[in-house]
Amino acid sequence: MLPQEWHAETDDDVIRIVDQDDVGEIEITTLHKHVGKVDSIEIAAMAKEESPEVVTWHDVTAGAFKGVTGVYTEDGAAIREWYVGSEQLLLFITYVCADEDNGLDDASVDELLATLVVGDSQAA
């Protein structure tokens, strides 16, 4: 369940979560591995390949998911990215806000991501 200051919309495999103040926006894209489980080497490799803007990646846990996170700025926006996986599921998560709002929602975003769980269809 989302805190009151956030609301969510879905479109195909993307969940978009926006705060009511229009300070920032989270997007969660889901990718499903057809054979085997997602592993930390695959996650790190995908992060480096898909997000070359991030200079340094750090290990992270987001609820039931483990992976890497990094930050960068671009065109006046502060961007945080996560590539995290569990079972056969990989999540690509971005949080974007204006550079001048950088850090305002960090605690709320971290709290929200700490609640992520693997759905019943993935926990096999």
C-alpha positions in Angstrom: 0.0 0.0 0.0 1.3 3.4 -0.9 1.7 6.3 1.5 -1.0 9.0 1.1 1.3 11.4 -0.6 1.9 9.0 -3.5 -0.4 7.6 -6.2 0.2 4.9 -8.8 -0.7 4.2 -12.4 0.1 1.1 -14.5 0.8 0.8 -18.2 1.8 -2.7 -19.6 4.9 -3.7 -17.6 5.5 -0.2 -16.1 4.3 1.1 -12.8 4.4 4.9 -12.4 4.3 6.3 -8.9 4.0 10.1 -8.5 4.0 12.2 -5.3 1.2 14.7 -4.8 3.6 17.6 -4.6 4.9 16.9 -8.1 8.4 16.8 -6.7 9.4 13.4 -8.1 8.3 10.4 -10.0 9.2 6.7 -9.7 8.9 4.3 -12.6 9.2 0.5 -12.1 9.7 -1.6 -15.2 9.4 -5.4 -14.8 11.4 -7.9 -16.9 10.8 -11.7 -16.6 13.6 -14.2 -17.2 12.2 -17.2 -19.1 14.8 -19.8 -17.9 16.6 -19.7 -14.6 16.8 -17.1 -11.9 18.2 -13.6 -12.2 21.7 -13.4 -10.7 23.9 -10.6 -9.4 26.4 -10.8 -12.3 23.6 -10.4 -14.8 22.1 -7.5 -12.9 25.4 -5.6 -12.6 26.2 -6.2 -16.3 22.8 -4.9 -17.4 23.1 -1.8 -15.2 26.5 -0.9 -16.6 25.4 -1.5 -20.2 22.0 0.2 -20.0 22.9 3.1 -17.8 26.4 4.3 -18.8 25.7 7.7 -17.2 26.0 6.2 -13.8 29.7 6.4 -12.7 29.5 4.3 -9.6 27.1 1.5 -8.7 26.5 0.4 -5.1 25.0 -2.8 -3.8 21.4 -2.4 -2.6 18.5 -4.3 -1.1 15.0 -3.1 -1.9 12.5 -5.3 0.0 12.9 -8.8 -1.3 15.1 -7.7 -4.2 18.9 -7.3 -4.4 21.0 -5.5 -7.0 22.7 -2.2 -7.6 21.8 1.5 -7.5 23.4 4.6 -8.9 22.8 8.3 -9.4 23.4 11.0 -12.0 22.1 14.3 -13.2 21.0 15.2 -16.7 19.3 18.2 -18.2 18.4 19.7 -14.8 17.1 16.5 -13.4 18.5 14.4 -10.5 18.1 10.7 -11.4 18.4 7.6 -9.1 18.3 4.2 -10.7 18.1 0.6 -9.4 18.5 -2.7 -11.1 17.3 -5.3 -8.7 16.2 -8.9 -9.0 14.6 -11.8 -7.2 13.7 -15.2 -8.5 13.0 -14.8 -12.3 12.0 -11.1 -11.9 14.2 -8.1 -12.6 13.0 -4.6 -11.8 14.4 -1.5 -13.4 13.5 1.4 -11.1 14.1 5.1 -11.7 13.3 8.1 -9.5 13.5 11.5 -11.2 13.1 15.0 -9.8 14.3 18.5 -10.6 17.9 19.0 -9.6 16.9 21.7 -7.1 14.6 19.1 -5.4 17.3 16.5 -5.2 17.1 14.7 -1.8 13.7 15.9 -0.8 12.0 12.5 -1.4 15.0 10.2 -0.8 13.8 8.9 2.6 10.2 8.3 1.3 11.5 6.6 -1.9 13.8 4.3 0.1 11.0 3.5 2.5 8.6 2.7 -0.4 11.2 0.5 -2.1 11.9 -1.4 1.1 8.3 -2.8 0.9 8.8 -4.5 -2.5 7.9 -8.2 -2.5 7.9 -11.0 -5.0 4.4 -11.8 -6.3 2.9 -15.2 -5.8 3.5 -16.1 -9.5 7.2 -15.5 -9.2 7.8 -17.3 -5.9 8.1 -20.7 -7.3 
